[in-house]
Structure formats: C-alpha cells, structure tokens
Amino acid sequence: MAALLARAWGGLAAGVGASSRCLRGPAPGALAGPAAAMSLWKSAAVRQWVEAQPRRAFQREPWVEGGRVMAPRLSRRKQAHAIKDAIRAGEFQLEPTVMTDPPKFKGHKRERDRPLRQAAIQQKMAEMPKLIADYRQARREKLEKRRLDERFK
C-alpha cells in the first residue's frame, strides 16, 4: 500500500522526484471495459477501500483540524490513480456493472439526406441528353425564325 501511495503522491513520500505517472498518465487501455467508464466513487467497494486508507490521503475536501484548514494530501486525480492501481494490484474487486449503449448518433441532416439527393441527381442526369437536345432544337428554331424575319423585312 505504501508503494501505491508513494506512486500516487508523485514519489514525494519516498524522497524521489516526480514519477513518470504524473508526466505520462495511465497506460492506454489499462482499465478497459466497464471499470473504465464508470465513476469510481460510486462503487461501494471503492468507498470501503478508501475508508480503510489514511484519512489525510483520501479526504475529498479540505477540513479544519486544530484551528487550521487541512488540504487533502492527494488531489482527486491522484486519488483516482491510487484507486486504479489498487484495483490492478488486486486489493479489491469492483462489482459488475451494466453498461448501457451510448445514444445513437443521428448525424447531420445533409448526411442523412445524401442518398435521396444522389438518387435525384442520377435521375436528372439521365434526363439531361433529352433536355439538351430540346434546348438546342428550340435555339435553332428561334435563330431560324429571326433569320427569316430579318431577310424578308
């Protein structure tokens, strides 16, 4: 336990400089699964373990002792690291949790409407040669009419 607290205190209790945990954070994927996403402080097992630890290390808020305001020795982040280290060391087990599925991401409206829009564009592109031919025929007729009107004035 002393090693866990020494690591959580950043090595200061052992007379060493800042530990690598303070610089790097926890190992990626160290607590995967249900334990990674749940709030550690809501667990009854965690609360029991914390109550068994020294009060000054795991006090959640400052308190008055002998007329002086005492601050917790460990920050909330370092307390969480100490708890996770204890879980990894097997000092206690978390109770199983039921993880709910995250809400379905609806996406942006333009992404939802994209298939309909693409289908409409394909249909319009299929009609395009006929529209171009009709336009050119109308232009030819208009131009021919103008020529005849100018010729026989």
N, C-alpha and C positions, 0 to 999 in steps of 0.2 A: 504494500500500500504506500509505503514511504517513497518508493521509486515512482509510482504513478503520480503522487502529489508533487514530487520534485520535478517531474517532467511537465506537469500542468503549471507549476509556478515558474516555468521557464528556466529551470536549473538553478534558480537563485538559492533554494534551500540547500542544495548540495555544494554551493560555492562555485558553480560553473557559470559561464556566460549564458546568453540567450540560447535556448535549444533550437534545433532545426525545425521543430514543430511550429514554433512561433513564426518562422520565416516561410515555411512551405505549406502549412496547413495539413489536414489529414490526408492519408494516402487515398488516391482516387479509387472509388468502389469499395472502400474499407467496410462500410456498413451498407451493403446493398440490400434491397428488399424492404420488408415492412419497417425495419428499425430506422432506415434512412429518412423516411418521410414523416414519421410520427413525432409528435412533441415528446421529448424525453421526460419532461417534468410532469406529464400527465400520468405516467406509468406508476402504479403502486409499488412495483419492485424498485424503481429508481428512488422514489421517496423514502422507502425503508432503508435503502443503502446509504442515502445522503444523511438521514438522521443518525446513522451509526458512525458517520465520519466526524472529524473535529468541527465544532460549530463555527469557528472563525473562518475556516476554509470555504465552507459551503453556505454561509449566510447569504440570503438573497438580497437583502437591503442593509444599509447602514443601521447601527443600533447604538444606544447610549450605554456606556459601561463606565462606572466610576466618574460620572460627570463629563466624560469625553465621548465624542461621536466616533465610533469604531467602524471602519470601512471593511468590507469583505476582503480577505486576502487574495481570493481568486475572482477574476472577472467572470461574467456569465459565459463568455466564450471558452475560457479556460476550464470553468466548471463542467461545461458540456464535453470538452475534450477528455477530462478526467473520468467522466461517466462512461464515455465510449471506450476509453482504454480499459476500464473495469469490466465492461461487457466483453471485450475481446479477450481479456485475461481469464474470463470465466468466473469472476467473483459472484455474479448473479445472472439470471436469465430473464429476458423480457418476456412478458406474457404475449401469446399470439395476438395479432391484430387483424382486423378485417379491413382491407384496403378497398375503397370504392373506386370505381373507374372515374377518371377525370372527365369533366364535361366535354361533349363533342364540340370540336372547333367548327363553327359554321363557315368560316372562310369569308372572303369578300364577295360582295354581290356580283362583281364582274367575273369572278372565278366560277360562281355558281351558274351564271347565265352564259358562260362561254360556249358550251355545246350547242345551245339553241342558236346563238349568234353564228357559230360556224356553219350550222346546217342552213340557216337563212342565206349566208354568203355563198355557199355552194349552189344553192338553188338559183340565186340571182346570176351567178357566173355561168350557169348552164343556159340561162335565157339570154346572155349577153350577145352572142353572134346574131340572133334574130333581131335584137334591138338595134345593133349597129347597122345591119342590112336595111332595116326600116328607116333609120335616120338618114343613111346615105341616099336611099331612094327618094325620100322627101326632099332632101337638099338638091338632088338632081332635077326633080320636077320643078322646084321653086326657081332654080337657076335657069332652066329651060324656058319657063314662063316669062322670066324677066328678059331673057334674050329676045323672045318673040315680041314682047311688048315694046322693047327698045327698037327693034328692027322695023316694025310696021307702025311707027308713030306718025 
